Amino acid sequence: MHVNGGEVEKLAARMATGGRRRQRRAARQLARTRSPKAVRALATAYASPGTDPRVVSIAESVLAGLDDPAGVDAVCEVLIATGAERLSALVSTTGYRHSDPVRHAVLLFLIGDFEQYAELDFDGGMLAAVHAAADAELRSRLAARARVAGRMEWVRAVSGAQRRGELSDPEWEAVVATLTVTGRWDELWRLACEAPPVWGARMLRELAGQPWWPQSKVERAAFDKLAGLARACSEDLTRGHVAVKSAVLGTHLSSLSCLVVMPGELLASVSFSNEVRWWHLPSGDPAGVLRAPKRGVRCMAVTPDGTLLVTGDDGGRVRSWHLPSGKPAGTLRGHKYGVRCLAVTPDGTLLVTGDDGGTVRLWHLPSGESARVLTGHKRAVRCLAMAPDGTWFASGGDDGTVRLWHLQARAAIRTPVAQIDMANVERMRFTVKGDPERAWARLIRELVRRLHQYDIAVDTAGTAAFLSPTDIELDR
């Protein structure tokens, strides 16, 4: 039975959203079609936990007996995209192979067939290639599978020098867990000296609790020093267009106080009547509305991923709201005066607020936990600006001053050691304040010094009078 691509899409939509009779009728039509697109639609329904049992049975009758390579590839791709256990069991039972060796390697890894995976991807190159191009969901599932099974192939594929700066926190968690479970202490020690310091410190603390030490005296002395520094670092510092046309996006009940452009082509607006609205761009169609309680809202910010809206009001309250639902996420208390300005770091993990009393406060996101209270302004703080890389921010107020506040330590602990500039580390030692930052600065400095201790600087030849005992003179 031949059905064109557009009809297959309609049948797939009907199978996903229609009533039971329509779903079953659509599934039977797709089963008769058996084109790669129809097989993909059936595999997607089969993978979904909420699918009608009769539809599951129809889909299974087709999926379990495929002989068309394109159809098999379609099933394998759905499994790679969803990781569904039911589909994983079917592929394992049928022994389906993806026609692309790279895709088949990642499929074998996901279903836990590590013997066949190792034969196909003996050097881990295929897994590394897939990981480099994968989305966050697939990378997360690969990490979870590696962590449960203790697979070193995955650790070596993702923790190479070129990829360390791209790993997410769950992936680093899986790396540490896999190395720990398998007892690869030498590899954990090597990686601890090269990973972002926030994870290097975690590894050093893990190593310090194990009956293990480096073999050489020099390495043991270095380990003892770094482990001691890591123990003091228990606090994570991170946790040109021209308008030519205008449009009116509805009206608020009172004067507006703030506008914020949100991810996902949305615009948020807030009025003095505490009404927050957001609008679709560029159409201007309404997308949502919420009412903030009590005192007038004066400022607003949205996290870079668009999942959290934060407002500050005259009562000193900082409130957060889930997006796009608009449900309250919590209230951050601590300001004694009205909050006038907000800023969020590019990674969305730190919120900065300023109030009428001259106080600047830092908060961890999304938890809302207070991180630091900064003083220095003599009068109200009216504005905040965050650096694009999140290493510093500026505040300005009614006292006529602009103050710079450095967050280098917080950024540095999430940067691979090889990418940290020693000059910035030295500056950080003199600009950070507080014991947590100083502890991290000392650890980072020692890690960078260790990494570059055997570096060789090449210079033009000079006379023997200017050579030091450690210089090496090369003759052509």
Secondary structure, DSSP 8 states (H G I E B T S, - for coil): ----HHHHHHHHHHHHHS-HHHHHHHHHHHHHH--HHHHHHHHHHHH-TTS-HHHHHHHHHHHTT---HHHHHHHHHHHHHH--HHHHHHHHHHT---SSHHHHHHHHHHHT-HHHHHHHSTTSHHHHHHHHH--HHHHHHHHHHHHHHT-HHHHHHH-STTTGGG--HHHHHHHHHHHHHTT-HHHHHHHHTTS-HHHHHHHHHHHHTSS---SSHHHHHHHHHHHHHHHT--S-S---------------SS-EEEEEEETTTEEEEEETTSEEEEEETTT--EEEEEE--SS-EEEEEE-TTSSEEEEEETTS-EEEEETTT--EEEEE---SS-EEEEEE-TTS-EEEEEETTS-EEEEETTT--EEEEE---SS-EEEEEE-TTSSEEEEEETTS-EEEEE-HHHHHTTS-GGG--HHHHHHHHHH--SHHHHHHHHHHHHHHHHHTTT---------GGG--TT------
